[in-house]
Amino acid sequence: MYFWQDPQFGDRMITLMAAFVLVLQITMVAQRWLITNIRAFAVQSLLLAGIANTVAYFNHAPHIYAAAALTLVLKAILLPVFLRRLVARIEIRQEIEPLVNVPLSVIISGLLTMLAYVVAEPLRAASGPGDSAALGHNTLPVAIALFLIGFFMMVSRRKALTQVLALLSLENGLFLAAISLTYGMPLIIELGIFFDVLVAVMILAILVYRIRETFDSMDVSRLSRLKG
């Protein structure tokens, strides 16, 4: 058996990619520059496509190849290009005053990661290492951490575009959880989720531009001025 056909090799590759995915998520929390966050999201999505492709290869699940291709094209290429153009158009390049400062945000992200591992441990213990049937189950804590940290970013950042990136990274966590637990949802559901997210991002981008035009800022807290 060649090494690339060994499930243990596949498991190690998935673990390595998942570790980089988590590092990139914490990098997004620590960064204020929007372009850097967009690039981190693009690389994170690329790694998720790699994880999905590896799971599909070792578990002979062709429908996961489709999910990996969609992740690569939409979230690693098209959405980052669209968001970079939006940043250039609105001429706001960094998060100035997040609700929670960067050092504390990183600490909270670390605590949320620890919580994710505690929550996922019973499910991980049920699968044995080196078995192709359990391939990818060790990424479940990372998936939960992505979801928790993405939600934290949504409530702790003021800039609307940063909140859009947080929503996308949260969806990455849901995608990774689906791959970890069930080796992908039915293809029609995956297609529906991908296009729902795409439409949501387009709508949010329009809102971001309108907020920028109206308030000369992307600070969503200024929407409180609309209260009658």
PAZAPA-4460 file (N, C-alpha, C; in steps of 0.05 Angstrom, whole numbers, plus 32768, in hexadecimal, padded with zeros to 4 digits):
% residues 228
    n_x    n_y    n_z   ca_x   ca_y   ca_z    c_x    c_y    c_z   seq   type   mol
   8011   7FE8   8000   8000   8000   8000   8012   8019   8000     1      M     A
   800C   802B   7FED   801A   8044   7FED   8012   8056   8004     2      Y     A
   8025   8068   800C   801F   8078   8024   8007   8089   8020     3      F     A
   8002   8092   8008   7FEA   80A4   8003   7FD0   8094   8003     4      W     A
   7FD2   807A   8005   7FBA   8069   8008   7FB5   8060   8025     5      Q     A
   7FC7   8067   8037   7FC5   8060   8053   7FB3   8073   8062     6      D     A
   7F9D   8069   806E   7F8B   807A   807D   7F99   808A   8093     7      P     A
   7FAE   807F   809F   7FBD   808E   80B4   7FCA   80A7   80A8     8      Q     A
   7FD5   80A4   808F   7FE0   80BB   8082   7FCB   80D0   807C     9      F     A
   7FB4   80C7   8073   7F9E   80DA   806E   7F95   80E8   8088    10      G     A
   7F94   80D9   809E   7F8C   80E4   80B7   7FA0   80F9   80C1    11      D     A
   7FBA   80F4   80BD   7FCE   8108   80C4   7FCC   8121   80B3    12      R     A
   7FC7   811E   809A   7FC5   8135   8088   7FAC   8146   8090    13      M     A
   7F96   8139   8096   7F7E   8147   809E   7F83   8156   80B8    14      I     A
   7F91   8149   80CB   7F97   8156   80E5   7FA8   816E   80E1    15      T     A
   7FBC   816C   80CF   7FCE   8183   80CA   7FBF   819A   80BD    16      L     A
   7FAE   8194   80AA   7F9E   81A9   809D   7F8B   81B6   80B0    17      M     A
   7F7E   81A6   80C1   7F6B   81B0   80D5   7F7A   81C3   80E9    18      A     A
   7F93   81BC   80F0   7FA2   81CD   8103   7FA7   81E8   80F6    19      A     A
   7FAE   81E9   80DC   7FB2   8202   80CF   7F98   8212   80CC    20      F     A
   7F82   8204   80C8   7F67   8211   80C7   7F62   8220   80E1    21      V     A
   7F67   8213   80F8   7F62   821F   8112   7F75   8237   8116    22      L     A
   7F8F   8234   810E   7FA2   824A   8111   7F98   8262   8101    23      V     A
   7F8E   825E   80E9   7F85   8274   80D8   7F6C   8281   80E5    24      L     A
   7F5B   8271   80F2   7F44   827D   80FF   7F4C   8290   8115    25      Q     A
   7F5F   8287   8125   7F69   8298   813B   7F78   82B0   8130    26      I     A
   7F86   82AD   8118   7F93   82C3   810B   7F7E   82D8   8103    27      T     A
   7F67   82D0   80FA   7F52   82E3   80F2   7F48   82F2   810B    28      M     A
   7F48   82E6   8122   7F40   82F3   813A   7F55   8308   8142    29      V     A
   7F6E   8301   813E   7F84   8313   8147   7F8A   8329   8133    30      A     A
   7F7F   8328   811B   7F85   833C   8106   7F6F   8351   8105    31      Q     A
   7F78   836A   8100   7F65   837F   80FB   7F63   8386   80DD    32      R     A
   7F77   837F   80CE   7F78   8385   80B2   7F64   8373   80A2    33      W     A
   7F52   837F   8094   7F3D   8370   8086   7F48   835F   8070    34      L     A
   7F5C   8369   8061   7F67   835A   804B   7F75   8341   8056    35      I     A
   7F83   8343   806C   7F90   832C   8078   7F7C   8317   8081    36      T     A
   7F66   8320   808C   7F51   830E   8094   7F44   8300   807C    37      N     A
   7F41   830F   8066   7F35   8302   804E   7F48   82ED   8043    38      I     A
   7F62   82F3   8043   7F76   82DF   803A   7F77   82C7   804C    39      R     A
   7F75   82CB   8067   7F74   82B5   807A   7F5C   82A4   8075    40      A     A
   7F45   82B0   8070   7F2D   82A1   806A   7F30   8290   8050    41      F     A
   7F3D   829C   803C   7F41   828E   8022   7F52   8275   8026    42      A     A
   7F68   8278   8035   7F7A   8261   803A   7F6C   824D   804C    43      V     A
   7F5C   8256   805F   7F4D   8243   8070   7F39   8233   805F    44      Q     A
   7F2C   8240   804D   7F19   8232   803B   7F28   821E   8029    45      S     A
   7F40   8226   801F   7F50   8214   800F   7F57   81FB   801F    46      L     A
   7F5F   81FE   8038   7F66   81E7   8048   7F4D   81D5   804E    47      L     A
   7F36   81E2   8052   7F1D   81D2   8055   7F17   81C2   803D    48      L     A
   7F1B   81CE   8025   7F17   81BF   800C   7F2B   81A7   800B    49      A     A
   7F43   81AB   8015   7F57   8195   8016   7F4E   817F   8029    50      G     A
   7F43   8187   8040   7F39   8173   8054   7F22   8163   8047    51      I     A
   7F0F   8171   803B   7EF9   8163   802E   7F02   8150   8018    52      A     A
   7F16   8159   8008   7F20   8148   7FF3   7F2E   812F   7FFE    53      N     A
   7F3C   8132   8014   7F4A   811B   8020   7F35   8107   802B    54      T     A
   7F21   8111   8039   7F0C   8100   8043   7EFE   80F1   802D    55      V     A
   7EF8   8100   8017   7EEB   80F3   8000   7EFC   80DD   7FF4    56      A     A
   7F16   80E2   7FF2   7F28   80CE   7FE6   7F29   80B4   7FF7    57      Y     A
   7F2D   80B7   8011   7F31   809F   8021   7F16   8091   8028    58      F     A
   7F00   809F   8025   7EE6   8092   802C   7ED5   808D   8013    59      N     A
   7EE1   8092   7FFB   7ED3   808C   7FE2   7EB8   8099   7FE1    60      H     A
   7EB7   80B3   7FE7   7E9E   80C3   7FE8   7E9F   80D8   7FD3    61      A     A
   7E96   80D2   7FBA   7E98   80E5   7FA4   7E8A   8100   7FA9    62      P     A
   7E73   8100   7FB8   7E65   8118   7FBC   7E75   812D   7FCC    63      H     A
   7E88   8123   7FDC   7E98   8136   7FEC   7EAC   8145   7FD9    64      I     A
   7EB4   8138   7FC3   7EC4   8146   7FAF   7EB6   815F   7FA5    65      Y     A
   7E9B   815D   7FA1   7E8C   8174   7F98   7E8C   818A   7FAD    66      A     A
   7E89   8182   7FC7   7E8A   8196   7FDC   7EA5   81A3   7FDE    67      A     A
   7EBB   8193   7FDA   7ED6   819E   7FDB   7EDA   81B2   7FC4    68      A     A
   7ED0   81AB   7FAC   7ED3   81BD   7F95   7EC4   81D7   7F99    69      A     A
   7EAB   81D6   7FA4   7E9C   81EE   7FAA   7EAA   81FF   7FBE    70      L     A
   7EB5   81F3   7FD3   7EC4   8202   7FE7   7EDC   8210   7FDB    71      T     A
   7EEA   8202   7FCA   7F01   820E   7FBC   7EFA   8225   7FAB    72      L     A
   7EE6   8222   7F9A   7EDF   8236   7F86   7ED1   824E   7F93    73      V     A
   7EBD   8248   7FA4   7EAD   825E   7FB0   7EBC   826C   7FC6    74      L     A
   7EC5   825D   7FDA   7ECE   8269   7FF3   7EED   826E   7FF3    75      K     A
   7EFC   8260   7FE3   7F19   8265   7FE2   7F21   8278   7FCC    76      A     A
   7F0F   827C   7FB8   7F16   828C   7FA1   7F03   82A3   7F9D    77      I     A
   7EE9   829D   7F97   7ED6   82B2   7F8F   7ECF   82C5   7FA5    78      L     A
   7EC8   82BB   7FBC   7EC0   82CD   7FD2   7ED7   82DF   7FDB    79      L     A
   7EF0   82D4   7FDF   7F06   82E6   7FE7   7F0B   82FC   7FD2    80      P     A
   7F09   82F6   7FB8   7F0C   830A   7FA3   7EF7   831F   7FA6    81      V     A
   7EDE   8316   7FA9   7EC7   8329   7FAC   7ECB   833B   7FC5    82      F     A
   7ED3   832F   7FDB   7ED6   833F   7FF4   7EEE   8352   7FF2    83      L     A
   7F03   834A   7FE4   7F1A   835D   7FE1   7F12   8375   7FD0    84      R     A
   7F02   8370   7FBC   7EF8   8387   7FAC   7EE6   8399   7FBC    85      R     A
   7ED6   838D   7FCD   7EC4   839D   7FDE   7ED5   83AE   7FF2    86      L     A
   7EEA   83A3   7FFD   7EFB   83B2   800F   7F08   83CA   8000    87      V     A
   7F11   83C5   7FE7   7F1C   83DB   7FD7   7F08   83F0   7FD1    88      A     A
   7EEF   83E8   7FCD   7EDA   83FB   7FC6   7ED1   840C   7FDE    89      R     A
   7ECF   8400   7FF5   7EC6   8410   800D   7EDD   841E   801B    90      I     A
   7EF6   8417   8014   7F0D   8425   801E   7F0F   8425   803C    91      E     A
   7F07   840F   8048   7F0C   840B   8065   7F1B   83F1   8068    92      I     A
   7F33   83F2   8073   7F45   83DB   8071   7F4B   83CD   808B    93      R     A
   7F41   83D7   80A2   7F46   83C9   80BB   7F31   83CE   80CF    94      Q     A
   7F2F   83BC   80E2   7F1D   83BF   80F9   7F2B   83D0   810E    95      E     A
   7F20   83E8   8113   7F2E   83FB   8125   7F29   83F5   8142    96      I     A
   7F0F   83F2   814A   7F08   83EF   8166   7EF5   83D7   816A    97      E     A
   7F00   83BF   816B   7EEE   83A8   8171   7EE3   83AA   818D    98      P     A
   7ECC   839E   8192   7EC0   839F   81AC   7ED2   8392   81C1    99      L     A
   7EE1   837D   81B9   7EF4   836F   81CA   7F10   8373   81BE   100      V     A
   7F23   837C   81CE   7F3E   8381   81C3   7F4B   8367   81B9   101      N     A
   7F60   836A   81A9   7F6C   8352   819C   7F78   833E   81B0   102      V     A
   7F88   8347   81C4   7F93   8333   81D6   7F7D   8323   81E5   103      P     A
   7F69   8330   81EE   7F53   8322   81FC   7F44   8311   81E9   104      L     A
   7F41   8319   81D0   7F33   8309   81BC   7F42   82EF   81B6   105      S     A
   7F5D   82F0   81B5   7F6D   82D8   81B1   7F6A   82C5   81C9   106      V     A
   7F6A   82D0   81E1   7F67   82C0   81F9   7F4B   82B2   81F9   107      I     A
   7F36   82C1   81F2   7F1C   82B5   81F1   7F1A   82A0   81DB   108      I     A
   7F27   82A4   81C5   7F28   8290   81AF   7F36   8277   81B9   109      S     A
   7F4B   827A   81C8   7F59   8262   81D3   7F47   8253   81E6   110      G     A
   7F38   8261   81F7   7F25   8254   820A   7F0F   8246   81FA   111      L     A
   7F05   8253   81E5   7EF0   8246   81D5   7EFA   822D   81C7   112      L     A
   7F14   822E   81BF   7F20   8216   81B3   7F22   81FF   81C8   113      T     A
   7F2A   8205   81E0   7F2B   81F1   81F5   7F0F   81E6   81FA   114      M     A
   7EFB   81F7   81FB   7EDF   81EE   81FF   7ED7   81DC   81E8   115      L     A
   7EDE   81E2   81CF   7ED7   81D1   81B9   7EE3   81B5   81BB   116      A     A
   7EFC   81B4   81C5   7F09   8199   81C8   7EFB   8189   81DE   117      Y     A
   7EF3   8197   81F4   7EE5   8189   8209   7ECA   817E   8200   118      V     A
   7EBB   818F   81F0   7EA1   8186   81E6   7EA4   816F   81D2   119      V     A
   7EB8   8170   81C2   7EBB   815C   81AC   7EC8   8142   81B6   120      A     A
   7ED5   8142   81CD   7EE4   812B   81D6   7ED4   8111   81D7   121      E     A
   7EBB   8111   81E2   7EAB   80F8   81E2   7EA6   80ED   81C6   122      P     A
   7EA2   80FE   81B3   7E9D   80F4   8197   7EB7   80EA   818A   123      L     A
   7ECD   80F7   8190   7EE7   80EE   8185   7EEF   80D3   8191   124      R     A
   7EEA   80CF   81AB   7EF2   80B6   81B8   7EE3   809E   81AD   125      A     A
   7ECD   80A2   81A0   7EBD   808C   8195   7ECA   8080   817B   126      A     A
   7EDD   808F   816F   7EE9   8086   8156   7F06   807F   815B   127      S     A
   7F0F   8069   814F   7F2B   8061   8152   7F3C   806D   813D   128      G     A
   7F56   8072   8143   7F68   807E   8130   7F70   806A   811B   129      P     A
   7F77   8074   8103   7F81   8063   80EE   7F6C   8055   80DE   130      G     A
   7F53   8059   80E4   7F3D   804B   80D5   7F31   805F   80C2   131      D     A
   7F2F   8056   80A9   7F24   8069   8095   7F07   8071   809B   132      S     A
   7EF9   8060   80AA   7EDD   8067   80B2   7EDD   807D   80C6   133      A     A
   7EF3   8082   80D4   7EF5   8097   80E8   7F05   80AF   80DE   134      A     A
   7F0C   80AE   80C4   7F1D   80C3   80B9   7F0F   80DE   80BB   135      L     A
   7F1D   80F2   80C6   7F11   810D   80C8   7F03   8113   80E2   136      G     A
   7EFD   80FE   80F2   7EEF   8103   810B   7EFF   8114   811E   137      H     A
   7F1A   8114   811B   7F2B   8124   812E   7F29   8142   8127   138      N     A
   7F1B   8149   8111   7F18   8166   810B   7EFF   8172   8118   139      T     A
   7EEF   8162   8125   7ED7   816C   8131   7EDC   8183   8145   140      L     A
   7EF0   8180   8157   7EF6   8197   8169   7EFC   81B0   815B   141      P     A
   7F0B   81AE   8145   7F11   81C6   8135   7EF8   81D2   8129   142      V     A
   7EE6   81C1   811F   7ECD   81CA   8114   7EBD   81DA   8129   143      A     A
   7EBB   81CF   8141   7EAC   81DD   8156   7EBA   81F7   815E   144      I     A
   7ED5   81F7   815E   7EE4   820F   8165   7EDF   8224   8150   145      A     A
   7EDF   821D   8136   7ED9   8230   8121   7EBE   823D   8124   146      L     A
   7EAA   822C   812B   7E8F   8237   812F   7E8F   824B   8147   147      F     A
   7E9B   8243   815D   7E9A   8254   8175   7EA9   826E   8171   148      L     A
   7EC1   826C   8165   7ED1   8284   8161   7EC4   8296   814C   149      I     A
   7EB8   828A   8137   7EAA   829A   8123   7E93   82A9   8130   150      G     A
   7E84   829C   8141   7E6E   82A9   814F   7E78   82C0   8161   151      F     A
   7E8F   82BA   816F   7E9B   82CF   8180   7EA3   82E7   816F   152      F     A
   7EAF   82E2   8158   7EB7   82F9   8146   7E9E   8309   813D   153      M     A
   7E88   82FC   8138   7E70   830A   812F   7E66   831E   8145   154      M     A
   7E68   8316   815E   7E5D   8327   8173   7E72   833B   817E   155      V     A
   7E8B   8337   8178   7EA0   8348   8184   7EAC   835C   8171   156      S     A
   7EA5   835B   8157   7EB0   836E   8144   7E9B   8383   813C   157      R     A
   7EA4   839B   8136   7E92   83B0   812E   7E8E   83B2   8110   158      R     A
   7EA3   83AC   8101   7EA2   83AF   80E4   7E90   839A   80D7   159      K     A
   7E7E   83A3   80C6   7E6C   8390   80B9   7E7A   837C   80A8   160      A     A
   7E8F   8384   809A   7E9E   8371   8089   7EAC   835B   809A   161      L     A
   7EB6   8363   80B1   7EC2   834F   80C3   7EAD   833B   80CC   162      T     A
   7E95   8344   80D1   7E80   8332   80D9   7E78   831F   80C2   163      Q     A
   7E7A   8329   80A9   7E75   8317   8093   7E8A   8301   8092   164      V     A
   7EA3   8308   8097   7EB8   82F3   8098   7EB4   82E0   80AF   165      L     A
   7EAA   82EA   80C5   7EA4   82D9   80DC   7E8E   82C5   80D5   166      A     A
   7E7A   82CF   80C7   7E64   82BD   80BE   7E6F   82A7   80AC   167      L     A
   7E81   82AE   8099   7E8C   829B   8087   7E9D   8286   8095   168      L     A
   7EAD   828F   80A9   7EBE   827C   80B8   7EAC   826A   80CA   169      S     A
   7E96   8275   80D4   7E83   8264   80E3   7E78   824E   80D1   170      L     A
   7E71   8256   80B8   7E67   8242   80A5   7E7C   822D   809E   171      E     A
   7E96   8236   809D   7EAB   8222   809A   7EAC   820E   80B0   172      N     A
   7EA6   8217   80C8   7EA5   8204   80DF   7E8E   81F0   80DB   173      G     A
   7E77   81F9   80D2   7E61   81E7   80CD   7E68   81D2   80B7   174      L     A
   7E75   81DC   80A2   7E7D   81CA   808C   7E91   81B5   8096   175      F     A
   7EA4   81BD   80A6   7EB8   81AA   80B1   7EAB   8196   80C3   176      L     A
   7E97   819F   80D3   7E89   818D   80E5   7E79   8178   80D5   177      A     A
   7E6D   8180   80BF   7E5E   816D   80AE   7E71   8159   80A2   178      A     A
   7E89   8162   809A   7E9D   814F   808F   7EA7   813C   80A5   179      I     A
   7EAB   8147   80BD   7EB5   8137   80D3   7EA2   8121   80DD   180      S     A
   7E89   8128   80DE   7E75   8116   80EB   7E68   8103   80D7   181      L     A
   7E61   810D   80BF   7E51   80FD   80AD   7E5E   80FA   8092   182      T     A
   7E77   8104   808E   7E84   8104   8074   7E72   8111   805F   183      Y     A
   7E67   8128   8067   7E58   8138   8054   7E3B   8133   8055   184      G     A
   7E2B   8148   8051   7E0F   8146   804F   7E08   813E   8033   185      M     A
   7DEE   8137   802D   7DE6   8133   8011   7DED   814B   8000   186      P     A
   7DF5   8146   7FE7   7E00   815A   7FD6   7DEC   8171   7FD2   187      L     A
   7DD3   816C   7FD0   7DBF   8181   7FCB   7DBE   8194   7FE3   188      I     A
   7DC2   8189   7FFB   7DC2   819A   8013   7DDB   81AC   8013   189      I     A
   7DF2   81A0   800C   7E0B   81AF   800B   7E0A   81C5   7FF7   190      E     A
   7DFE   81BF   7FDF   7DFB   81D4   7FCB   7DE9   81EB   7FD6   191      L     A
   7DD3   81E3   7FE3   7DC1   81F8   7FEE   7DCF   8209   8003   192      G     A
   7DDF   81FD   8014   7DEE   820D   8029   7E02   821F   801C   193      I     A
   7E11   8215   8008   7E25   8226   7FFB   7E18   823E   7FEE   194      F     A
   7E03   823A   7FDF   7DF7   8251   7FD2   7DE8   8263   7FE5   195      F     A
   7DDD   8258   7FFB   7DD1   8269   800F   7DE7   827C   801B   196      D     A
   7DFE   8271   8021   7E14   8281   802B   7E1D   8296   8017   197      V     A
   7E1F   828E   7FFE   7E27   82A0   7FE9   7E14   82B8   7FE6   198      L     A
   7DF9   82B2   7FE6   7DE5   82C7   7FE5   7DE7   82D9   7FFD   199      V     A
   7DEA   82CD   8015   7DEC   82DC   802E   7E03   82EF   802D   200      A     A
   7E1A   82E6   8023   7E32   82F7   8021   7E2D   830E   800E   201      V     A
   7E20   8308   7FF7   7E1B   831E   7FE4   7E09   8333   7FF0   202      M     A
   7DF4   832A   7FFE   7DE2   833D   800B   7DF0   834D   8020   203      I     A
   7E00   8340   8031   7E0F   834E   8046   7E23   8361   803A   204      L     A
   7E2F   835A   8023   7E42   836C   8016   7E34   8386   800D   205      A     A
   7E1C   8383   8002   7E0C   839A   7FFA   7E06   83AB   8013   206      I     A
   7DFE   839E   8029   7DF9   83AD   8041   7E12   83BC   804B   207      L     A
   7E28   83AE   804A   7E42   83BB   8052   7E46   83D4   8042   208      V     A
   7E43   83D3   8028   7E47   83EA   8017   7E34   8400   801D   209      Y     A
   7E1A   83F9   8022   7E06   840E   8029   7E0C   841B   8044   210      R     A
   7E15   840A   8057   7E1C   8415   8071   7E33   8429   806E   211      I     A
   7E47   8421   805E   7E5E   8432   8059   7E56   844D   804C   212      R     A
   7E43   844C   8039   7E3A   8464   802C   7E2B   8476   803F   213      E     A
   7E1A   846A   8050   7E08   8479   8061   7E16   8485   8079   214      T     A
   7E27   8475   8086   7E34   847E   809F   7E51   8484   809C   215      F     A
   7E5D   8481   8084   7E79   8485   8080   7E8A   8473   8092   216      D     A
   7E7F   845C   8098   7E8C   8449   80AA   7E7F   842E   80A7   217      S     A
   7E8D   8418   80AF   7E80   83FE   80AF   7E7A   83F5   80CB   218      M     A
   7E7B   8408   80DE   7E75   8401   80FA   7E57   83FC   80FD   219      D     A
   7E50   83E3   8103   7E33   83DC   8104   7E26   83E8   811C   220      V     A
   7E35   83F1   8131   7E29   83FD   8148   7E1C   8418   8141   221      S     A
   7E24   8424   812B   7E18   843D   8122   7DFC   843A   8118   222      R     A
   7DF4   8421   8113   7DD8   841C   810A   7DC4   8423   8120   223      L     A
   7DCE   8426   8139   7DBC   842E   814E   7DB0   844A   8149   224      S     A
   7DBD   845A   8138   7DB2   8474   8131   7D97   8472   8123   225      R     A
   7D91   845B   8117   7D78   8458   8108   7D61   8454   811B   226      L     A
   7D65   8451   8135   7D4F   844D   8148   7D3F   8467   8149   227      K     A
   7D24   8463   8148   7D13   847A   814A   7D0B   8482   8166   228      G     A
***
